[in-house]
């Protein structure tokens, strides 16, 4: 893949002299190059009305819709969303006021990565109940404010698979020949495909799990305390190695804890490691599967007509603006039954991750792709280089 992109990457560097001119001589060449890039990096290609990186060009009717939304929907939704965020922050502040946060073990790595835990998700009692229930309710209200008025959820019937897997049944025959009730194993993690930051809001409204987040998130105003109430696992690292020992070790411990302890916070993991345009499923990292505990697969899909809420090649500010401008947004959720690994899958986390990935792709009608975060970065860098050439062409024409 790297060798195939050398020529494309060289195009993204501006010419240093008249003799050193870009290989792309016209805007049509640039369009062809971008189309070729979109084919190579299809999981990250933006195909909605707003075009590559959300930069258009937009039809006149779309410009009118955006103009109207900017003076009506955007201010209203912004004020409401900030009010909801502030309200939940105050709830978290009041109900954690006299409680000490749970502090887990801290690990330091040679490259400066730090993994630590400091949360209020290990609290018990009525205060924790208030935090969770209000968090779930307000997360759903926030999605409503963003235009997700209806969320369609489905649970495929997989009774035939349950019959073939004895661990999925709730009864067993004891030595006396009587039916004895057996409580099904609790999943150690929820695993989901990753399309947008909105995924987090949905999962908060559905089950209020903890997430893996950057260490800086825990220090942000308002959001920092909320993330501690979620029980987020904070990490500080460069995404150079997908199997970073400190992170995977901490996640593994949290998965085992959630599996064995009902009062422990459930952890939500996005095994792809980055977002896609929603039509593909990338290779899964093994962090959620190392413990060999059952997992709950969830598939999120965002149907659209104009603007796709997928966070692929579009900037965060532009994405939020267009999201607020769109009156109705859609979300479909497919909640699969808990997946109980075989002994072979427990012994081989890569096999376990691969089998869950294939199941999710089949049930969600998603296309499997072997690309990853490094490929996405190459795609973005090359796109930015080509689009800068487009701006140069326009400046020369003027």
GIURWO-V565197 format. One line per field, one symbol per residue. ss: DSSP state (H for helix, E for strand, - for the rest). psi: psi as a letter, one per 20 degrees, with the letter a starting at -180 (. if undefined). burial: b if it has 24 or more other C-alpha atoms within 12 Angstrom, else e. A space follows every 10 residues. Layout:
BEGIN
ss=???
psi=???
burial=???
END
This chain:
BEGIN
ss=--HHHHHHHH H--------- ------HHHH HHHHHHHHHH -HHH------ -HHH-----H HHHHHHHHHH H-HHHHHHHH HHHHHHHHHH HHHHH----- -EE---EE-- ---EEE-EE- -----HHHHH HHHHHHHHHH HHHHH----- EEEE----HH HHHH-HHH-- EEE-----EE E-------EE EE-----HHH HHHHHH---E -EEEHHHHH- --HHHHHHHH --EEEE---- ----HHHHHH HHHHHHHHHH ------EEE- ---------E E--------- ----EEEEEE E--------- -----HHHHH HHHHH----- EEEEEEEEE- --HHHHH-HH HHHHHHHHHH HHHH--EE-- --HHHHHHHH HHHHHHHHHH HHHHHHH-
psi=gghhjggghh hipqpirhhm qqhoirhhhg ghghhhghgh lhiippjahi apjkjbqqqg hhhggggghh ifgggghggg ghggggghgh ghggijgkpp qporqpqprh jjqpprporj ijqrahghgg ggghggghgh gghghjjmhp oopqnpolhh hhhiohiiqj qrpahjjqpp pppqqpqhqp pqqohrihhg gghghgilrr rpqqhhhiiq qfhghghhhh kqopqoqqlh oikpggghgg ggghghghhi ohiqpqppqn ihirqajiir orppqjgiih ijrqqopppp pnqrhfppjp nejqqgghgg ghghipgpqq pppooqqpoo qrhhhhinhh gggghgghgh gghjlqppqj rahhhhhggg ghghghhhhg hgghhhh.
burial=eeeeeeebbe bbbbeeeeee ebebeeeeeb eebbeebbeb bbbbbbbbeb bbbbbeeeee eeeeebeebe eebbeebbee beebbebbbe bbbebbeeee ebeeeeeeee eebbbbbbbb bbbeeebbeb bbbbbbbbbb bbbbbbbbee beeeeeeeee eeeeeebbbe eeeeeeeeee eeeebbbbbb bbbbbbbbbb bbbbbbbbbb bbbbbeebee ebbbbbbbbb bbbbbbbeee eeebbbbbbb bbbbbbbbbe eeebbbbbbb bbbbbbbbbb bbbbbbbbbb bbbbbbbbbb bbbbebbbbb bbbbeeeebb bbbbbbbbbb bbbbbbbbbb beeebbeebb bbbbbbbbbb bebbebbbbe bbbebbebbb bbbbbbbebb eeeeeeee
END
